[in-house]
Amino acid sequence: MNSEEFREFGKAAIDFIADYVDNIRERPVLPSVEPGYLASLVPGEMPEEGEDWRHIMRDMNTVIMPGITHWQSPQFNAYFPTGSSYPSIVGDMLSGAFGLIGFSWLSSPACTELEVLVMNWLGKALGLPEEFLNCSPGPGGGIIQSTASEATLVSILVAKRKMINHWQSKNPSLTENDIRNKLVAYTSDQSNSSVEKSAIIGDVPVRQLRSDDNGVLRGDALLTAVKEDLAKGLIPCCLIATLGTTGTCAFDNLEELGPICQEYNIWLHVDAAYAGSALLLPEYAHLKRGLEYVDSFDFNTHKWLLVNFDCSAMWVKDANHLMNAFFIDRVYLKHTDAPMNTQSPDYMRCQPCKTLLNL
């Protein structure tokens, strides 16, 4: 495909998208196809040559569209929403055109600096404590993850590494395995299933603590569990609290949970994937109580904020813990190190992987 064909294809695709959005409420939300419907409509083997884009657009209408569940329909109420908007769609196009990976300032100055600035804008708009912002004097900062699930996994891995380093500094004779085998994490019985999956991947056992009658995780439940585990010789490692649970949109009580986490050196991560956007509104300012105790905070812009999937905003109070957890020393990755609280942070050392997302 040359540039002229791309212009034609692109215009046709944009017209297709605009027509789809304009008429989406007229479509049945659920498709009427049966499992396996697609196999008889596409070639059984990979084509030797690509098709003309006009054929592709025809297939979009006759082959793909009949099997689409229309998540953007105003009548779709099955799951938490996923955002979409024309500006975000165009942002996806521009991002795809650049085709870069913004893991450090040198890899893409504009991409890296824009992420810093946008995360500061968003953090201020949410009313997060100053310590979470790149523009603060401390080592905190924001970073875009793909999903809240990834942010939870990152937090568990960071908490795990932090606790291993802490115990080895106190007792150098302890091996990493000695400490790993004693670590335990906590979450509510109302937390998202992704917390359990992240704990499995992170190889940290997680205890689901009973919430109260309103679906809220309270301090007494956490304190009881921590004392039980300490008596067993275990090491409390991290707590994943939720602001906006999947079942009832309950908010765990950070004002009770936070002091306990501080007392017992437990990493406190807040999963605000769904309801975190509400913190933008002054009338929900009371929901921010207890954020001063939090070590990491994440919410999905691809839910309420009309950003296309996937784009999840995460902040940490001390990014040094992230950089320590994911530091890999390779010759081909050498560059000037820069902490998160600068205009040129080293995002490569702050997460398992880094891509250019919607900014």
Summary of the structure (lengths in Angstrom):
residues: 359
radius of gyration: 23.0
end to end distance: 28.0
largest distance: 70.8
contacts: 1099
relative contact order: 0.15
helix: 48%
strand: 11%
